[in-house]
């Protein structure tokens, strides 16, 4: 098959299920782990903030290392696909251990949280860095990569739905009133689904784009350090991931402690989720609109271009997120409307980001005659890890500043102010930095068309030689 031939629907769906698997874990960790640590496991907000920041900062470095390892992997299945096979089971086990709560003292709990978090992030890295890079070698066609990225994030948001429905529905049901056991047993179910989808991605995808062979690690990093589009994307990825994770991490706090359904308007809809039902309905609403955004992404990209659409998405999403600050606890309809509108813009961001990483790989190959695809795509998980660590630290630092106490039965107005800020103003202001960075991004549609044409000519010449 030609590098520029369109991929089959089967292969696109198979690839998408790989991010369904990853997001079963990611969308469980993001919204539920902070409140699990503070309200169920009994850790303080300052301790959890420090943990999330330290773990994610260190783990971001391992993403770059994993990118180099993946680039140098040699198997009959290719460079990146085998990692999906090798890591499926460890990844599932790591998710279970994150929500397992042994009966320990405070020091023991902290040690357990650090140990299981390190294991989880390493398993995620070994799975998701090669998975992200796989998109860069399945096809060389720039437009086809954007479509594939849309499929990928449709699968990602599906994983979020599975995670949200799983946690909200099963924690009370399986735990029978014991939240510690409820979370652990729920993770058994989610881990099984996660591992199964990772296997499917391995068996249904193929690697076609052959990278220029390189064994010089230092040259790879040197090329990366001079790849201006990649450096800008690295910062943009960090910004939008931090934005999204602050919002996700705040949802459970916001609906558990701030929102008041005084008229019971949503009561019938949320009985299935117990006390977390309304939060679950909100999370599902956001994931559904995110899935819808993947359908519109290719057409919107064609009309606006990736860079311009990215800017508009940030402004659109941040504007509606910031507006949520003025809402009262009982304005549930408005909370849902503004949240859903904000999420439509947020849902476009990762689609554009990973498609643009593929463009930066093309840029690197044309400029340097080398294509370290795994290393370049490690920017995705690097940004996710670093951004999620920073987001968790920011979220909990704000709560700590407002003296949040997870074990307090009644939350003070001061605590509620911190929760409200995390849901609206704090992430909205932060993500605007991405607009500034995009002003300096050089790979316009016209430039990418020239790069794609030149690469095709060079590859054709190398084949005839």
N, C-alpha and C positions, 0 to 999 in steps of 0.2 A: 504494500500500500504506500502511496505517496505521502510525504510528510504533510502535504497541504490538503489531502483528501479529507472530506467530512467524516466525522466519527459516527458510528451507529448509535441509535437510541439506546440499545442494550448496554453499550460500553459507557455512555454518558450516565445512565442510571446506576450502573455498577460503580462508576467512579464516585457519584454523588453519595452513595451509601457509606463510603469511607468517612465522609464528614458527618453523616448521620451518627456513625459510631463515635467519632470524636466529640460531637456536640451533646451526645447523651451524657458524657462525662463533663464537658465544659459547662453546659447549661445547668448541670446539677451543682457543680462547684460554685459558679458565679452567684446565683441568687440564694442558695441554701446553706453553703458552708459557713459564711460569717455568722449568720443567726444561729446555726447549729452549734458553733463553737461558743458563742456568748450566752445563749439562752438554754441550750440543752446540755452541752458538755461542761459549761460552767467556767469558761476562761474569761478574763477581763478584756475590755476593748483595747487597751494599750498593748497587752501581750499579743492579741490576735493581729493588730495592726503591724507590730514589729515582725511577727512570724511571716505574714503575707509578703511584706516588703523584702525581707532577707531571703526568703525562699525563691521568690520570683526574680530578684536581681541576679542571684547566683545561677538560677536555672536558665536565664536568658543567654548567658555565656555558653552553656552547653548546647544551645541550639545551633550556634555557629560551628561548634566542634562536630555536632551531628551532621550538619550539612556537608562538611568535608569528608566525614566517614562514609556517608551515603554516596558522594561523588566517586569514591574509590572502591565501592563495593562491586565485585565482579561475580555474577552468578548466571546460570542459564536463563533465569527469569528477568535479568536486567539489574539495574542499580537500585531502584527505589521500591519496586513491587514486593520483593521478598521481605522487606521490613514490616509490611502489613501482616504477613503470615507469622513472622517470628514474634511480634509484639502483641498479638491479639489477646492471648490469655494473660500475660503479665499486666496488661493495661486494665483488664477487667478486675483482676485481683487488687490492683492498686486503688481502684475506685471503692471497692468494698472496705478496704482497710481505712480509708479516709473517714468513713462514717461509722467505724467500729469504736466503741467506747469502753475500754477496760476500766475496772474499778481501781483507780489510782489516786494518789494525792495530787496537789496542784503541780508540783515539780514533775511528777510522773506523767501527768496529762500533757504538760508542755513538751516533754521529751517525745511522747507518743505522737503528738501533733506535728512536730518537726520531722520525725522519722518517716511517718506515713506521707507527709507532704512532699518530702524529697523523693521518695519512691514513686509517688504519683506523677510528679513533674518529669522525672527521668523517663518513665514509661510513656507519657504523653509525647515527649520530645522524640523518642525513638520511633514512635508511630507516625506523628503528624508532620515532622520535617520531611521525611521521604514522601509521605502522601502529598504534601503541597507541591514538592518538586516534580512529582509524577505528571502533573498537569503540563509542565513545561516540555515534556518529552513525548507526550501522547500525540501532539500535532504541532506543526510550525505555523499554521494559519492563524493570524492575529485575530480575525473575526471569530473563528471557530473556538479560540481560547476564551473569548468573552462569553460565548454561548455555554461552553463547558463550565466556566466559572458560575454562570447562572444556575446550571444544574447542580453544581456543587453546593451552592448556598441554599437552594431549595431543599436539598438533603440535609444541610446543616440545621435549618430551621425545623425540619421534620424531627431531627434528633432532639431539638429543644422541646418540641411538643411531647415527644415520648418521655423525656426526662420530667417535664412539669406534671403531666398526667400521672406518671409513675409515682413521683414523690407525694403529690397532693392526695392521690387516691389510696396509696398503699401504706403510707407511714402509720396512719391510725388503724387501718384494717389489719395489717400484719403485726403491728406492735400491741394491739388490744389495750391501748392506754399507756404503754411503755414506749416513749419516743426514742429512747436509745436503741432498743431492739427493732422498733419500727423502721428507723433509718437503715440499720444494718441489713435487715431482711429485704428491704426495698432495693438496696444496692446489688443483692444477689441477682434479682430479676433483670435490672438494668445492665449489669455486667455481662450476663448471658447474651442479651440482645446486641450489645456493643461488640463482643467478640465475634458473633455470627456475621454481622455486617462487614467487619474488617476482613474476614475470610472471603466473603463474596466479592469485595473490591479486588482482592488479589487475583481471584480466578477469572474475572471478567474484563480486566484491562490489559493493555499492551504498551510497551515502550517502543517508539519508532524513531525519534530524533536522536541521532548519534552525536554525542558531544565530542569535541576535539580532546583527545586523550592528554591528560596532564598529571604529573606526579609531583609537581612543585607546589607544596602547600603555601609557602610564603608568597609565591607569585599570585596564587589565587587571592590571598588577602590583600596584596598590593593592588591587583586589578579592582577588587571590591572597593578599596579606599579611594580610588579615582573614578568610580562609577557614580557620577553626580545624580542621575535619576534614582539609583538605588538608595543613596544616602538620604535624599529627600523623602523617598517612600518609607524608609525606616522610621523617620520622625513622624510622618503622617500616620503610619500604622500605629505607632505608640500613642498618638493623640486620640485617634478614634476608638481604639480598644479601651483606653482609660475612660473615655467618655461613656462607652457602652457598659463597661463593668461597674462604674459608679452607679449608673441607673439601675442595672440589674441587682446589684448588691443592696440597694436601698428599698427595693420593692417589698420584700418580706417585712422589713421594719415599718415601712410606710403603711401597709395595709393591716399589719398586726396591731400597731399602736396608735396610728394617727387617724385613719379613715373610720368613719362611723356610719354604718348603714342603719340609721335610726328607724326608717320606715319599713325596713325589711324588704325593700324592692327587689334585691337580688337573692333573697333568702332561698327561694325554690331552686334557683340555678346553682347555688353553692353548697347545698346540703351534702353533696358527695365528698366535699373536701374538708368538712369539719370547720374548725376555726380558721383554717388557711384557705377556705374555698374561694373567697373573693379575690385574694391574691393570685390563686391559681387561675381563675377566670381572666384576670387582667394579663397574666403572663401568656396565657393561650391566645388572647386577643392580639398581643404584640407579635407573637410568633406567626400567627396566621397572616397578619398584614406584612410581615417580613417575607413570607413565602410569596405573597402576591407581588411584592416589589421585585422578586427575581423574574417574574413573568414579563414585567415591563422593562427590566434593565437593558436587554439588547436593543429594543426600539429607542429607548431614551438615550442610550449611548450613541447610537447611530445618528440621532438628531442633534445632540448637544456636544458629543465627544466626551471621552473619559474625564479629562481634567475639569472642564467646565461643569459637567454633571456632578463631579465630586464636590466642587465648591457649592453648588446649589443645594446639594443634599445636606451638607453641613449646616448651612444657613437655615434651611427649612426645618431640619430636625432640632437644632439648638433653640430656635425661636419658640417653637411650641413647648419644648422642655422647660425653658425659662418661665413661660407663662403659667406653668402649673403651680408656681410659688404662691399665687394670689388665691388659689382655690381653698375653700373651706372643707373641713372633714366630711361633711354630708353631701358635697357636690359630686356625687359618684359618677353621674353621667358625664359631666365635664371632665373629670379625671380620666375617664376612659377615652373620650374623644380626643383630648389633647395628647394623651399618651400614644394613642394609635397613630395620629398624624405625625408625631415626632418620630415614631418607629419606622414609618414608611421611608423617610429620609435615611435613618440609621441603617435600615436593611440594605440599602444600595451600596453603602460604604465598603464592606468587605468584598463584595463582588468586583467592584472597580479596583480595589487595592490589589487583589491577587492576579487579576488580568494585567494590571500595570507592572507587576513583578515579572511576568513573562516578557513584557516589552523591554524591561531593563536587562533581562538575560540576552535578548536579541542584540541590544545595544552593546553589551559587553563582548559578545562574540564578534561583532563587526569591528569594534574598536581594537580588541586585544587578540583576536584570533583564537580565543579560548571561551569555553562555556561551562562554568562551574555552577550548573543548575541547582544542585542541592544546596550549595552555600548561599546562592542568591535567594532562593525561596525560604531559606531559614530565617530571613527577615520577617516572614509572616509569623512564625511561632515565637521568634525573639520579641517582636512587638507585642504579641499576645501575652507572653509571660511577663515581660517588663511592665507592660501597660496594666495587666491585671494586678500585679503586685503593687504598683503605684496607686491604682484605683482602690484596692482593698485598704491600703494604708491611708489614703485620703479620706475614704468613707469613714473608717473607724477613728481617724484622728479628729474629724469633725464631730463625731458622736462623743468622743472623749472630751473635747473642748467644751461641749455642752453637758458634760457630766452624766452621760448615759450609763444606766445600770441595768444590765440584762436580767438580773434576778429580781428587780423591783416589781411588785405587783401592779403599782400605779405609776405611770410615767408622768413626770412633771412637765409644765409648759416649756421649760428650758430644754428638756430632752426632745420634745416634739419639734421645737424650732430647728434643732440640728438635723432631725430626720427629714423635715420638709426641705431644708436647704440642699441636702444630698440628692433629693429626688428632682430638683429643678435647676437652681441657679449655679450650683457648684459644677456639675458636668457641662451645662450649657456654655458657661464662660470658657471652660478649659478647651473644648473642642474647636473654638474659633481660631486657635493657633494653627489648625490644619489649613484654613483658608489662606493664611499668610504664606505657609510653606508651599502651597500649590501654585502661588504666583511665580515661583522660581523653577517649576518643573518643566524640563525642556522637550519632552517627547510628545509633541503635538500629533494629531492624526496625519498631517502631511509628512512629518519627519518619520513616523512609523511606516508609512507606505514606502518611502524610499529605502528604509532599512530592510524591510521584508523583501523588496525586489533585489537589492544588492546581495543579500544572503542567499537567495535562491540561485542567483547567477554564480556565486562563488561555489556553492555546493554542486551545481551542475558541472562546473569546470573541474572540481576535484574528482568527480565520478569518471569523467572522460579521460582524465590523466591516469 
